[in-house]
């Protein structure tokens, strides 16, 4: 029975760390008031009305089980200065940094990558999408991001890939 409670306690710890998240996510959305948005199932495409403000991006906010607290934001962009599209993950403070993160698609072999920076709003990790990973994301149904909670327990956050291919074609 104790083993069954450990994941719930880890989730509760991570939820406690996300009390700042609603303000951060709201600030990010309000900062982009001059944008055009389109919804593609679970992905939102955001394009600045003025192209000099940067490229279009696609994003998804992952919430807790009750759906009322943001846990993570996933952003994908294809910036002109990068060789390939880049996926960015914004997660709450308090995660264990040394192990980094892992991203897997539909139970496949996960790709490990490091955090880039942690600031007052949370921690950021970027992963350039190799063509094989991008192809998996386009053909998949669920991606899973694994992070380490403060107590050392692995936490898996599922990312819906519904609408991913259509959103990707817009950016």
N, C-alpha and C positions, 0 to 999 in steps of 0.2 A: 504494500500500500504506500509506503514512503516513496518508493521509486516513481509512483504515479504522481505524487505531489510535487516532486522536484521541478518538472517543466512548468507547472503552474506558478510556483514560487519565483522561478526565473522570469517568467512573463510579468508577474506582479512587480518585480524589481525594475524591469525595463520600463514598465508603464509609469512607475513612480518617477523615473528619470525624465519622462516626456512631458512633464507639466509645462515646460516652456514651449513645446512644439506648436500649439495652436497660434500663438502670437507670431512665431517665426514664419510659419506657412502663410498666415494672413499677410504679413509684411511683404513676403516675396510676391504674392499675387497682386497686392495693391501697388507695388513698385512698377508693375507692368500694365498700367492702366491704358496705355496707347498700343494695345496689341489686338490682333485678330486671333480668335481661338476656334478650334474645331474639335469635336469629340469623336473618337473612333473606338467604340465599345469602352474598354477600360483605360484607354490612353487619350490624353489631351494634347493637341498640337497648338503651340503658341508661336505666333509670328509677329515681330514688331511691325508696326505700320510703316515705319521708316527703316529701310534696309540697312542704313548706316549704323543702326543700333545693334546689329549682330544677326546671326542666322536664326532660323526657326528651330525650335526645340520640341521634343515630345516628352511628356512626363506622366507619372502616376504617383499618387499618394497612397501609401499602404497604411491602413488603420488597424487598431486592435480588434479583437473578436467582436466587441460590441459595436464597432464601426464609428465611434465618436471621438477617438483620440488618434491623431496622426502618429505613426511609429517611424516612418521613413518616407523619403521622397526619392524617386528614381527619375533621372533626367537623361535623355539621350539627344546628342547633337552631332552634327557633321560639320565642324568648323573648318573653314577654308585652309587654315594654317596647319591642320592635323592631316596625317596620312590616311586615317580611317576614322569612322564614327567613334565617339567616346561616350561611354555610359558612366554617369556620376551617381553616387549613392550618398545621401545626406541622412545620417543617423544621430540619435541623441548622444550627449556626453555620457561618460561612464562605461562605455564599452572597453574591453581589453584590446589594446592597440597592437601589441607584439604579434599575436597570431594572424592579424590581418582579417580579410574576409574571403569567403569562397562563394562562387556563383556557379550553379549547375542548372541544366535545363532538362526537365522531364526525367529526373533521376539519373542523368548521365554523369560522366566524370566531371567533377567541379574544377573550375579554374581558380587559383588562389592569387590574391593581389593585396597590396598594402594600403593603409590609410595615407592620405597626403597631408592633411592638416586638421587640427581640432581648434575651434574658436568658441566664443561664448555661445553661439547658436547651436553648435553640434560638431560632429566629425564628418569629414568628406573623404571619399575614396573614389578614384577614377580608374576605369579600365578601358584601354583602347580595344575595340572589338575586332579581333582577328576574323577573317572571312568565315572560318569554320564555326566560330561561336555565333557570329551574326546569322549564319544560315540556320543554326540550331534554334536561335531565338525566333526567327521568322517561321519556322515549321513547328515550333513547340506550343504547348498549352500553358505550362507553368514553369517559371524560373524560380529557383530557391536561393536566397541569399543567406548564408550562414555567418553569424557573428558570435563573439564570445561575450557573455554577460559578465557583470562585475564579479560574480561568484565562481567564474570559470566554466560555467555550463554553456554548452553550445545552444544557440537559439536559431531556428530556421524561420525566415520570413518569406512567405510565398508572394510572388509577383505574377499577376495574370498577364498572359501574352495575347489575350483576346483583343484584336484590333491592332496589334503590333505592326504587322506587315503593311496595313493600310496607312497607319500613322507615319511609318518610316518612309513611305513613298511621297509623303507631303513635305518632308524636311530635306 
